[in-house]
Amino acid sequence: MAQNYGLGRGLASLIPQNKKNKTSKSQKELNYFGKTPSNDNASAVKVDEKNQIQEINVVDIIANPYQPRADFDEAKLYELAESIKQHGVIQPIMVSQKNGQYEIITGERRFQAAKIAGLSNIPAIIRTANNQQKLELAIVENIQRQDLNPIEEAKSYLKLADEFNLSQEKIAEKLGKSRSVVANKIRLLNLPVEIQRALLEGKITEGHAKLLLAIPNPEKQRAFFEMIIKNKLTVRQTEDKTKEISVRTHKRKIHVDPQIKNLEDEFSQALGTKVKIKKSGGGGRVVIEYYSQEELDNILEKLR
């Protein structure tokens, strides 16, 4: 019996596996180690059986437009290339045929490393998949390998929802996640772009990001983000800093005069921070909140 190359539990749930494999021992070894066959010009070894590993010329392979990973670590890519030079491609990539070429479904990183290593051919499984399935399979593979950062993962979920009209429940079901995990990942995309970028670059953790989401105002989120970076706050320290505002946000709302509320909104929009107007008899107070020296300077500049 041919060796099972371990597509993973998530991938296996989406791809029916064929247990029968009549490949000869020599062919199996050739496919497993990814060595270039004697006929370097052959686009693929002709094998009829579904899910059979085949050798495909790297020049005939194109990238997956639904690849969820935005960045590949160059140093790790070259490390993988060195390993491939020594041992070949141990796990085949997965491709689909498109206009006479082969479009990658999973295995983009292995494919890039194989090219760096100078391989002419790479072992692959040819599958038929629509765009939705390509995205689903690419997400599953990257999640299982922990190759996606939280923002890339969130964008992948949103792409499934927007382009293929899938509910969060359906996305969770297909990818083996809970609905709350999918929902919380997508919420990360509501953060200001500079905070998303910091999460993408690993400057803050997903724990920091979730705490920032509890702050209702983008300007306050930015102020707390700068505080986290400047003071190198841990998630626990950030939680302590944001707890007061989080509690205040969730307090029971009392009746507010619509005219006062409109004025507060105008002030808040103009100054970029929360403003409260408190009436007292014929007069009252205007309370302008700020959360950093920089924010205070910006408010003062706007007032001038």
C-alpha positions in Angstrom: 0.0 0.0 0.0 1.3 3.5 -0.9 2.3 5.8 1.9 -0.3 8.4 3.0 1.4 11.8 2.9 -0.8 13.2 5.6 -2.9 16.1 4.2 -4.1 16.9 7.7 -7.5 16.5 9.4 -8.9 19.8 8.1 -7.8 19.1 4.5 -9.0 15.5 4.7 -12.4 16.7 5.6 -12.6 18.7 2.4 -10.8 16.3 0.1 -12.0 12.7 -0.4 -9.0 10.3 0.0 -8.5 7.4 -2.3 -7.0 4.5 -0.3 -5.9 2.5 -3.4 -2.6 3.3 -5.0 -0.9 1.1 -7.5 2.2 3.1 -8.0 5.4 1.1 -8.3 8.0 1.3 -5.6 10.4 3.2 -7.9 7.7 5.7 -8.9 6.6 6.1 -5.3 10.2 6.9 -4.2 10.5 9.4 -7.1 7.3 11.1 -6.1 7.9 11.1 -2.4 11.4 12.7 -2.5 10.5 15.1 -5.3 13.6 14.3 -7.5 13.5 15.5 -11.0 12.7 12.6 -13.5 14.9 11.9 -16.4 12.5 13.7 -18.8 12.8 17.2 -17.5 10.6 18.6 -20.3 7.6 16.5 -19.3 4.9 18.6 -17.8 3.5 15.8 -15.7 3.7 12.0 -15.4 0.6 10.5 -16.9 -1.3 8.8 -14.1 -5.0 8.0 -14.4 -5.8 7.3 -10.7 -7.4 10.2 -8.8 -5.2 11.8 -6.0 -2.1 10.2 -7.4 1.1 12.2 -6.9 2.5 13.5 -10.1 5.7 15.3 -11.1 4.9 18.8 -12.6 7.4 21.1 -14.3 7.7 24.3 -12.1 7.4 26.6 -15.2 3.9 25.3 -15.7 2.7 26.3 -12.2 1.1 29.6 -11.3 0.2 31.2 -8.0 -3.1 30.9 -6.3 -4.9 34.3 -6.4 -6.8 33.2 -3.3 -3.6 32.6 -1.2 -4.4 34.1 2.2 -0.8 34.7 3.2 0.4 38.2 2.3 4.0 37.7 3.3 6.5 34.9 3.3 9.5 35.0 5.7 12.4 35.2 3.3 14.9 33.6 5.8 12.6 30.7 6.5 12.0 30.3 2.8 15.7 29.9 2.1 16.0 27.5 5.1 13.3 25.3 3.5 15.1 25.6 0.1 18.2 24.2 1.7 16.2 21.3 3.2 14.7 20.6 -0.2 18.1 20.5 -1.8 19.1 17.8 0.7 15.8 15.8 0.9 13.5 16.9 -1.9 9.9 18.0 -1.4 8.5 15.6 1.2 4.9 16.6 1.0 3.4 17.3 -2.4 1.7 20.5 -3.3 -1.9 20.6 -4.5 -2.9 22.2 -7.9 -5.8 22.5 -10.3 -5.5 22.7 -14.1 -6.2 26.1 -15.6 -5.7 27.2 -19.2 -3.0 24.6 -19.8 -1.2 25.4 -16.6 -1.5 24.4 -13.0 -2.7 26.8 -10.3 -1.6 26.2 -6.8 -4.3 25.3 -4.3 -2.0 24.5 -1.3 1.8 24.5 -1.0 2.8 28.0 -2.2 5.7 28.1 0.3 7.0 24.7 -0.8 6.7 25.7 -4.4 8.7 29.0 -3.9 11.3 27.1 -1.9 11.6 24.4 -4.6 12.3 27.1 -7.2 15.0 28.6 -5.0 16.5 25.1 -4.6 16.6 24.8 -8.4 14.2 21.9 -8.8 12.8 21.5 -12.3 9.8 19.4 -11.2 7.8 19.3 -8.0 5.5 16.5 -6.7 1.8 17.5 -6.9 -1.7 16.2 -6.6 -4.0 17.5 -9.3 -7.5 18.3 -8.1 -10.6 20.0 -9.5 -11.7 22.9 -7.3 -13.7 26.1 -7.7 -12.5 29.4 -6.3 -14.3 29.0 -3.0 -12.8 25.5 -2.4 -9.3 26.9 -3.3 -9.6 29.6 -0.7 -11.0 27.2 1.9 -8.2 24.7 1.3 -5.5 27.4 1.4 -6.9 28.7 4.7 -7.1 25.3 6.3 -3.5 24.4 5.4 -2.2 27.7 6.6 -4.2 27.6 9.9 -3.0 24.0 10.6 0.6 25.1 10.0 0.0 28.3 12.0 1.4 30.3 9.1 -1.3 33.0 9.1 -1.2 36.0 11.3 -4.5 37.2 12.8 -5.1 39.9 10.2 -4.4 37.5 7.3 -6.8 35.0 8.8 -9.4 37.7 9.4 -9.2 38.9 5.8 -9.5 35.3 4.6 -12.7 34.8 6.6 -14.1 38.1 5.3 -13.3 37.1 1.7 -15.3 33.9 2.2 -18.2 35.9 3.6 -18.2 38.6 0.9 -17.2 36.8 -2.3 -19.0 33.5 -1.6 -21.9 34.8 0.5 -21.1 32.4 3.4 -22.4 33.1 6.9 -20.0 33.1 9.9 -21.6 29.9 11.0 -21.0 28.2 7.7 -17.4 29.5 7.6 -16.8 28.1 11.1 -18.3 24.7 10.1 -16.2 24.4 7.0 -12.9 25.3 8.7 -13.5 23.5 12.0 -13.7 26.6 14.1 -16.3 28.0 16.4 -18.5 30.8 15.2 -17.2 33.1 18.0 -13.6 32.6 16.8 -14.5 33.6 13.2 -16.5 36.6 14.4 -13.7 37.8 16.7 -11.1 37.4 14.0 -13.2 39.5 11.6 -13.7 42.2 14.2 -10.0 42.8 14.2 -10.5 44.5 10.8 -12.5 47.2 12.5 -9.3 48.5 14.2 -7.5 51.5 12.7 -5.1 50.6 9.9 -2.0 51.4 11.9 -3.0 49.0 14.7 -3.8 46.3 12.1 -0.3 46.8 10.6 1.3 46.5 14.1 -0.6 43.2 14.6 0.5 42.1 11.2 4.1 42.9 12.0 4.0 41.3 15.4 4.5 44.5 17.3 1.4 43.8 19.4 -0.4 40.5 20.1 -4.0 39.5 19.3 -4.6 39.8 23.0 -3.7 43.5 22.9 -5.9 44.0 19.8 -8.9 42.4 21.4 -8.6 44.8 24.4 -8.3 47.8 22.0 -11.5 46.7 20.3 -13.3 47.2 23.6 -12.6 50.9 23.4 -15.4 52.5 21.4 -13.6 55.5 19.9 -10.8 55.1 17.2 -8.9 58.0 18.5 -8.8 56.5 22.0 -7.8 53.2 20.4 -4.9 54.9 18.8 -3.9 56.6 22.0 -3.9 53.3 23.9 -2.0 51.7 21.1 0.7 54.3 21.3 0.8 53.8 25.1 1.2 50.0 24.6 4.1 50.5 22.1 5.8 53.3 24.1 5.7 51.5 27.5 5.9 47.9 26.1 2.8 47.0 28.0 1.9 43.4 28.5 -1.7 42.2 27.7 -2.4 42.2 31.5 -1.1 45.7 31.9 -3.2 46.9 28.9 -6.2 45.2 30.4 -5.8 47.2 33.6 -5.4 50.4 31.7 -8.5 49.9 29.6 -10.8 48.4 32.3 -12.0 51.8 33.5 -13.2 52.8 30.1 -14.6 49.4 29.3 -16.7 49.5 32.5 -17.8 53.0 31.8 -18.9 52.1 28.2 -21.1 49.3 29.4 -22.9 51.2 32.2 -26.6 51.7 31.8 -27.4 54.7 29.7 -29.7 57.4 31.1 -32.1 59.6 29.2 -30.2 62.5 27.4 -31.7 65.6 26.0 -31.6 65.2 22.2 -30.3 68.7 21.7 -27.5 68.1 24.2 -26.7 64.8 22.5 -26.4 66.5 19.1 -24.1 69.2 20.5 -21.9 66.5 22.1 -21.7 64.7 18.8 -20.7 67.9 17.0 -18.0 68.6 19.6 -16.7 65.0 19.5 -16.5 65.0 15.7 -14.7 68.4 15.6 -12.2 67.5 18.3 -11.8 63.8 17.6 -12.5 62.7 21.2 -15.3 62.2 23.6 -17.1 65.3 24.8 -19.8 65.5 27.5 -22.0 68.5 28.2 -23.4 68.5 31.8 -26.2 71.0 32.5 -26.7 72.6 35.8 -29.5 75.1 36.1 -29.0 77.8 33.5 -25.4 76.8 32.9 -23.3 73.7 33.0 -19.9 72.2 32.1 -18.3 70.9 28.9 -16.0 68.0 29.6 -13.4 67.1 27.0 -11.6 63.8 27.5 -8.1 62.9 26.4 -5.8 59.9 26.9 -2.3 61.1 26.0 -0.3 64.2 25.9 -0.3 64.0 22.1 -4.1 63.8 22.0 -4.3 66.9 24.3 -2.0 68.8 22.1 -4.1 67.9 19.0 -7.3 69.1 20.8 -5.6 72.4 21.8 -4.5 72.9 18.2 -8.0 72.3 16.9 -9.4 74.8 19.5 -7.0 77.4 18.4 
